[in-house]
Amino acid sequence: MDELHTEWATEVETLSPLHIGSGTELMLDYDLVPHRGRTYRVNEDALLNETLTRVEGESTDVVNRVLMGRPAAELLAPSDFDNSAFFRYVLVGEPAKREGKIPEQIKDAYDRPYLPGSSLKGALRTLLAWGIYSRTQRKPDLDGLGPRAKYAAQGLEQEIFGPDPNRDFLRALRVQDSAPLAEVDALRLDRVQVYPGGTPIEVEAVRAGVVFRLAITVDEYGFQGEAARQLDWRGKRAWLGQLVTLGKEYARERLLTEVAFFQEHGGPQDALGFYAALVKQLVEGELADDEFLLQVGWGTGWESKTLGSGLLRQDDLAFERLLDQYRMTKERNRRVGDPFPKSRTLVLRGGDPAYPLGWVRVRLAGFVPGEEPQAPPPRREKRPERAPAPAEAYPHQPQDLQPGQVLEGRVHNVVNFGAFVDVGVEHDGLVHISELSEEHVARVEDVVRVGQRVRVKVLHVERREGKWRIGLTMKGVEQAK
């Protein structure tokens, strides 16, 4: 008889600080009180009872003066910090400021940090989506993106995982919450910053070097016999058998992307050193056969999303339209081909940006690799594509264009940073918002609209990474009446 369950005893070791928020923000001087290099989480009930005991027998006016409107920091005497009864837990580190709010790390009812199974499963879902697309040598059908940003990728996820929640094959992958951490020094108060140029903030975070323990279980019944046929899960169990291999491949791509980012920015050297060490582990085979690397939690950025730019950036022009359609960036001077995202979130050490958040080493004890998947998941029926224009419709090629040349064209698309204009060379040119008029332009739609005939001048024509980039301007070009 086939096994109904497969269970992997799982260890998740933090390689860099990890923040997974509870949704609550703690107020400095009320919930959290800094003192001599540490930050104390106040036990409000214990402190209130002690304060009432101290003013017992006093008049109501005296009690009110002692309690009303006073933060916990003012009720604590220096000697009180030696009394653990007044505090729920203690964080290593102090905030730079003595006021404000600090995002809380998720914990159990006894204030012990744990790793939510939902956070880990979400990260596993991301690497499986990447792996399925990569192994089948496919790219997401961007026509399948929905109109609302929050659920835009839902159709694409349904294509690879299942058409609805009941038939999503990752329903069979159950990831438990971890056991709570026993270490009293597991939590830190860390300063983090969007690099480069962001304003630092403080967050509660689990320090590097702790290990969460949990179980991951695969319910095998849905992959067998008649159940597999009804759920359309036939052949999909093989993807779970590739989890560790795909995890290593996905981590390698992510790490190389991060190394390239920080090399381009010339550092910080701590971040470059951190990523270089992880790349070395992968390249030199230092990870065990049941281990892989993953990034989890808050601050991991756009690249850790289910459909990161590695899958969505199939064409620079199409990608820019996606950024505009779903308002994924507020950059005003963005140009086609610019990197996205342009920043990372780093933990500060000694006041300087140093380490990324959320990198972990995952070990699935008892994991047995399966055979290579035999076939890709069924493809959704694609929308009918518009027939390509005949060759004679484009008598010229981009290389025929010359800077300074004046052309007539039609506005093909309008986005918040400019207008794409068809000038008869098969590849649209971009009139950046700053090139629409001699005067300041607040909204592109105030100057041009889709379908409008315009006269433009060629600024530059270049071919980069196999793609044409045509820069146009309407400045100094007389428009037809």
DRENROTI-732608 format. One line per field, with one value per residue (C-alpha): y, x, z; residue number from 1; residue in three letters. Coordinates in steps of 0.02 Angstrom, whole numbers. Last residue first. Layout:
# DRENROTI-732608
v	Y,...
u	X,...
w	Z,...
num	NUM,...
residuo	ALA,...
END
This chain:
# DRENROTI-732608
v	3584,3477,3492,3596,3504,3604,3482,3329,3211,3031,2895,2728,2576,2417,2251,2120,2162,2345,2412,2601,2741,2918,3083,3058,3205,3186,3237,3175,3081,3040,2859,2858,3033,3173,3332,3331,3141,3144,3223,3357,3427,3573,3681,3646,3499,3310,3279,3278,3152,3036,3014,2829,2743,2593,2451,2397,2539,2646,2785,2702,2813,2761,2905,2960,2926,2899,2785,2818,2690,2684,2870,2879,2937,3073,3088,3217,3153,3234,3070,2948,2806,2668,2558,2550,2465,2539,2472,2422,2383,2290,2152,2115,2162,2019,1944,1992,1848,1744,1732,1582,1423,1386,1270,1100,1071,1026,844,705,787,727,579,605,666,585,706,622,781,933,1066,1249,1379,1553,1728,1848,2020,2086,2139,2295,2471,2583,2647,2526,2384,2427,2295,2312,2334,2340,2474,2502,2372,2368,2409,2541,2468,2600,2760,2812,2997,3004,2849,2806,2619,2471,2572,2418,2488,2588,2447,2332,2457,2466,2277,2277,2402,2304,2134,1973,2057,1961,1802,1877,2028,1925,1819,1735,1881,1865,1984,2123,2140,2028,2163,2060,1871,1732,1712,1535,1423,1235,1076,890,845,941,1118,1143,1102,1222,1327,1333,1369,1492,1586,1602,1672,1796,1855,1898,1976,2087,2141,2180,2272,2394,2396,2475,2507,2398,2265,2274,2238,2104,2011,2020,1948,1811,1767,1757,1646,1530,1525,1469,1329,1269,1273,1186,1042,1038,1041,920,782,915,941,754,759,852,702,675,813,842,839,704,607,618,559,411,341,432,613,665,527,584,717,794,847,979,973,1109,1164,1344,1366,1523,1591,1762,1866,1865,2040,2182,2330,2501,2626,2704,2833,2773,2829,2674,2558,2551,2552,2437,2466,2307,2277,2098,1938,1766,1815,1716,1561,1442,1476,1427,1263,1301,1328,1180,1169,1059,1022,938,1107,1138,1043,1184,1088,1148,1323,1345,1316,1223,1254,1306,1394,1445,1543,1635,1676,1744,1855,2018,1984,2133,2239,2230,2208,2025,1960,1824,1931,1921,1737,1684,1625,1448,1338,1194,1185,1373,1398,1255,1311,1491,1435,1309,1444,1559,1422,1378,1560,1560,1395,1472,1621,1513,1395,1540,1542,1565,1699,1668,1801,1673,1687,1649,1775,1879,2017,2188,2341,2487,2650,2822,2904,2888,2891,2786,2631,2520,2348,2171,2149,2102,2005,2020,2149,2205,2032,2034,2153,2222,2358,2418,2486,2628,2679,2644,2749,2878,2747,2672,2830,2954,3014,2982,2871,2969,3126,3021,2927,3092,3165,3007,3025,2913,2753,2645,2749,2617,2475,2561,2572,2388,2337,2449,2379,2199,2231,2326,2198,2315,2256,2312,2381,2352,2456,2539,2562,2578,2562,2472,2467,2646,2733,2677,2620,2444,2417,2266,2169,2020,2052,1926,1996,1889,1942,1848,1665,1603,1414,1324,1142,1024,848,791,695,591,542,417,286,173,0
u	-110,43,171,330,475,580,541,445,586,630,742,746,806,827,851,990,1072,1081,1049,1054,960,972,880,766,647,459,302,138,-18,-133,-187,-161,-163,-36,-1,-110,-109,76,33,132,223,342,360,475,363,357,542,532,389,505,462,498,519,416,502,431,520,370,379,265,271,280,232,309,340,159,119,41,40,46,59,70,221,294,482,620,800,916,996,987,865,908,971,792,733,637,503,394,220,306,352,170,107,97,-75,-143,-132,-282,-287,-198,-282,-197,-49,-55,86,249,286,397,452,629,628,618,745,728,712,738,797,739,871,837,975,905,921,793,870,1022,1181,1288,1220,1323,1280,1396,1299,1145,1028,996,841,881,861,842,707,709,856,833,796,669,697,642,645,485,516,360,369,251,101,15,-5,157,270,182,208,392,400,321,451,595,538,531,548,409,504,667,567,493,337,310,396,576,644,529,608,667,627,498,504,603,755,806,959,961,994,953,1105,1217,1276,1464,1452,1588,1470,1331,1436,1543,1387,1339,1511,1505,1334,1398,1558,1459,1344,1491,1579,1436,1470,1527,1349,1372,1455,1306,1180,1287,1306,1117,1078,1209,1125,951,1007,1103,959,840,957,984,799,760,873,797,616,639,532,399,395,374,209,139,136,-50,-124,-278,-386,-500,-357,-245,-390,-421,-247,-122,-63,-206,-164,16,-15,159,217,340,388,465,627,691,879,968,1128,1074,969,779,716,621,623,707,701,836,787,831,976,1044,992,825,881,870,908,896,823,872,782,862,946,827,854,703,638,457,426,399,230,188,208,80,111,-46,-128,25,-70,-197,-357,-461,-386,-437,-365,-208,-23,50,-94,-175,-19,-32,-214,-178,-36,-135,-223,-160,-124,-301,-322,-270,-113,-146,-87,83,94,228,389,428,581,489,626,628,439,424,575,518,346,429,544,397,289,432,438,251,268,399,290,134,226,255,432,432,481,440,331,231,75,182,289,287,418,346,364,435,344,412,506,674,778,929,845,940,1015,987,802,729,570,404,469,419,443,625,673,846,772,672,832,837,660,518,359,430,475,300,227,131,-39,-123,-26,66,-39,-198,-138,-96,-266,-354,-270,-129,-159,-74,43,182,56,-24,146,180,12,37,212,152,4,105,244,360,469,645,772,956,1113,1097,908,780,594,472,283,262,431,440,276,259,185,75,52,146,294,417,592,747,928,1053,1100,947,942,784,777,646,595,523,360,285,103,-20,112,65,0
w	-1838,-1863,-1724,-1738,-1659,-1535,-1397,-1454,-1409,-1449,-1375,-1465,-1368,-1469,-1382,-1398,-1232,-1284,-1458,-1470,-1555,-1487,-1488,-1638,-1665,-1652,-1748,-1675,-1733,-1586,-1564,-1376,-1302,-1292,-1193,-1035,-1041,-996,-830,-738,-890,-863,-1019,-1166,-1203,-1214,-1178,-986,-996,-1094,-1277,-1302,-1470,-1522,-1616,-1784,-1877,-1925,-1797,-1668,-1514,-1332,-1217,-1052,-867,-813,-959,-1130,-1270,-1461,-1499,-1689,-1787,-1896,-1903,-1880,-1887,-1760,-1711,-1859,-1891,-2014,-1872,-1807,-1968,-2114,-2234,-2085,-2154,-2296,-2174,-2137,-1963,-1842,-1810,-1641,-1521,-1470,-1280,-1215,-1154,-990,-1002,-920,-794,-878,-919,-854,-691,-651,-532,-346,-218,-46,100,268,354,257,297,260,274,301,228,304,301,208,298,316,300,418,593,679,600,498,428,241,132,-54,-188,-375,-403,-550,-663,-800,-972,-1020,-923,-749,-711,-608,-504,-404,-437,-440,-496,-567,-743,-736,-682,-805,-946,-904,-916,-1088,-1148,-1074,-1137,-1038,-868,-779,-735,-673,-613,-474,-490,-322,-233,-171,-304,-243,-74,67,196,286,289,205,92,48,45,17,115,94,-11,109,69,47,-138,-194,-298,-169,-15,-114,-168,16,61,-84,-24,150,83,-37,105,219,77,56,-86,-249,-310,-464,-357,-239,-376,-461,-295,-269,-440,-414,-249,-323,-467,-350,-227,-365,-417,-238,-198,-363,-310,-136,-197,-342,-265,-236,-425,-452,-355,-506,-623,-603,-496,-604,-445,-517,-596,-442,-333,-450,-425,-314,-301,-187,-63,-36,97,105,278,334,518,626,708,707,725,786,707,648,767,768,736,821,705,704,562,453,320,145,36,-44,31,121,301,451,634,737,911,945,990,1015,1179,1291,1185,1195,1020,989,896,713,633,524,336,248,64,-6,-35,-143,-278,-297,-334,-185,-195,-378,-553,-496,-462,-630,-718,-555,-512,-678,-647,-473,-533,-534,-368,-268,-423,-491,-680,-686,-770,-900,-1045,-961,-1008,-884,-966,-1015,-1020,-934,-802,-778,-765,-642,-543,-525,-466,-349,-277,-241,-165,-48,9,42,136,250,293,315,432,551,623,811,936,1120,1202,1305,1195,1041,949,788,787,829,718,818,850,892,1034,1119,961,909,978,1100,1075,1137,1173,1343,1380,1473,1596,1770,1847,1788,1929,1894,1782,1934,2015,1889,1938,1818,1817,1696,1566,1580,1506,1614,1558,1724,1842,1976,1967,1972,2126,2214,2173,2233,2402,2459,2556,2427,2319,2309,2293,2145,2060,2091,2019,1866,1834,1846,1731,1601,1583,1488,1345,1392,1268,1302,1292,1461,1468,1327,1372,1257,1275,1338,1320,1138,1065,995,822,794,632,703,589,523,543,518,547,435,419,515,526,472,525,455,502,336,333,193,214,141,101,-43,0
num	481,480,479,478,477,476,475,474,473,472,471,470,469,468,467,466,465,464,463,462,461,460,459,458,457,456,455,454,453,452,451,450,449,448,447,446,445,444,443,442,441,440,439,438,437,436,435,434,433,432,431,430,429,428,427,426,425,424,423,422,421,420,419,418,417,416,415,414,413,412,411,410,409,408,407,406,405,404,403,402,401,400,399,398,397,396,395,394,393,392,391,390,389,388,387,386,385,384,383,382,381,380,379,378,377,376,375,374,373,372,371,370,369,368,367,366,365,364,363,362,361,360,359,358,357,356,355,354,353,352,351,350,349,348,347,346,345,344,343,342,341,340,339,338,337,336,335,334,333,332,331,330,329,328,327,326,325,324,323,322,321,320,319,318,317,316,315,314,313,312,311,310,309,308,307,306,305,304,303,302,301,300,299,298,297,296,295,294,293,292,291,290,289,288,287,286,285,284,283,282,281,280,279,278,277,276,275,274,273,272,271,270,269,268,267,266,265,264,263,262,261,260,259,258,257,256,255,254,253,252,251,250,249,248,247,246,245,244,243,242,241,240,239,238,237,236,235,234,233,232,231,230,229,228,227,226,225,224,223,222,221,220,219,218,217,216,215,214,213,212,211,210,209,208,207,206,205,204,203,202,201,200,199,198,197,196,195,194,193,192,191,190,189,188,187,186,185,184,183,182,181,180,179,178,177,176,175,174,173,172,171,170,169,168,167,166,165,164,163,162,161,160,159,158,157,156,155,154,153,152,151,150,149,148,147,146,145,144,143,142,141,140,139,138,137,136,135,134,133,132,131,130,129,128,127,126,125,124,123,122,121,120,119,118,117,116,115,114,113,112,111,110,109,108,107,106,105,104,103,102,101,100,99,98,97,96,95,94,93,92,91,90,89,88,87,86,85,84,83,82,81,80,79,78,77,76,75,74,73,72,71,70,69,68,67,66,65,64,63,62,61,60,59,58,57,56,55,54,53,52,51,50,49,48,47,46,45,44,43,42,41,40,39,38,37,36,35,34,33,32,31,30,29,28,27,26,25,24,23,22,21,20,19,18,17,16,15,14,13,12,11,10,9,8,7,6,5,4,3,2,1
residuo	LYS,ALA,GLN,GLU,VAL,GLY,LYS,MET,THR,LEU,GLY,ILE,ARG,TRP,LYS,GLY,GLU,ARG,ARG,GLU,VAL,HIS,LEU,VAL,LYS,VAL,ARG,VAL,ARG,GLN,GLY,VAL,ARG,VAL,VAL,ASP,GLU,VAL,ARG,ALA,VAL,HIS,GLU,GLU,SER,LEU,GLU,SER,ILE,HIS,VAL,LEU,GLY,ASP,HIS,GLU,VAL,GLY,VAL,ASP,VAL,PHE,ALA,GLY,PHE,ASN,VAL,VAL,ASN,HIS,VAL,ARG,GLY,GLU,LEU,VAL,GLN,GLY,PRO,GLN,LEU,ASP,GLN,PRO,GLN,HIS,PRO,TYR,ALA,GLU,ALA,PRO,ALA,PRO,ALA,ARG,GLU,PRO,ARG,LYS,GLU,ARG,ARG,PRO,PRO,PRO,ALA,GLN,PRO,GLU,GLU,GLY,PRO,VAL,PHE,GLY,ALA,LEU,ARG,VAL,ARG,VAL,TRP,GLY,LEU,PRO,TYR,ALA,PRO,ASP,GLY,GLY,ARG,LEU,VAL,LEU,THR,ARG,SER,LYS,PRO,PHE,PRO,ASP,GLY,VAL,ARG,ARG,ASN,ARG,GLU,LYS,THR,MET,ARG,TYR,GLN,ASP,LEU,LEU,ARG,GLU,PHE,ALA,LEU,ASP,ASP,GLN,ARG,LEU,LEU,GLY,SER,GLY,LEU,THR,LYS,SER,GLU,TRP,GLY,THR,GLY,TRP,GLY,VAL,GLN,LEU,LEU,PHE,GLU,ASP,ASP,ALA,LEU,GLU,GLY,GLU,VAL,LEU,GLN,LYS,VAL,LEU,ALA,ALA,TYR,PHE,GLY,LEU,ALA,ASP,GLN,PRO,GLY,GLY,HIS,GLU,GLN,PHE,PHE,ALA,VAL,GLU,THR,LEU,LEU,ARG,GLU,ARG,ALA,TYR,GLU,LYS,GLY,LEU,THR,VAL,LEU,GLN,GLY,LEU,TRP,ALA,ARG,LYS,GLY,ARG,TRP,ASP,LEU,GLN,ARG,ALA,ALA,GLU,GLY,GLN,PHE,GLY,TYR,GLU,ASP,VAL,THR,ILE,ALA,LEU,ARG,PHE,VAL,VAL,GLY,ALA,ARG,VAL,ALA,GLU,VAL,GLU,ILE,PRO,THR,GLY,GLY,PRO,TYR,VAL,GLN,VAL,ARG,ASP,LEU,ARG,LEU,ALA,ASP,VAL,GLU,ALA,LEU,PRO,ALA,SER,ASP,GLN,VAL,ARG,LEU,ALA,ARG,LEU,PHE,ASP,ARG,ASN,PRO,ASP,PRO,GLY,PHE,ILE,GLU,GLN,GLU,LEU,GLY,GLN,ALA,ALA,TYR,LYS,ALA,ARG,PRO,GLY,LEU,GLY,ASP,LEU,ASP,PRO,LYS,ARG,GLN,THR,ARG,SER,TYR,ILE,GLY,TRP,ALA,LEU,LEU,THR,ARG,LEU,ALA,GLY,LYS,LEU,SER,SER,GLY,PRO,LEU,TYR,PRO,ARG,ASP,TYR,ALA,ASP,LYS,ILE,GLN,GLU,PRO,ILE,LYS,GLY,GLU,ARG,LYS,ALA,PRO,GLU,GLY,VAL,LEU,VAL,TYR,ARG,PHE,PHE,ALA,SER,ASN,ASP,PHE,ASP,SER,PRO,ALA,LEU,LEU,GLU,ALA,ALA,PRO,ARG,GLY,MET,LEU,VAL,ARG,ASN,VAL,VAL,ASP,THR,SER,GLU,GLY,GLU,VAL,ARG,THR,LEU,THR,GLU,ASN,LEU,LEU,ALA,ASP,GLU,ASN,VAL,ARG,TYR,THR,ARG,GLY,ARG,HIS,PRO,VAL,LEU,ASP,TYR,ASP,LEU,MET,LEU,GLU,THR,GLY,SER,GLY,ILE,HIS,LEU,PRO,SER,LEU,THR,GLU,VAL,GLU,THR,ALA,TRP,GLU,THR,HIS,LEU,GLU,ASP,MET
END
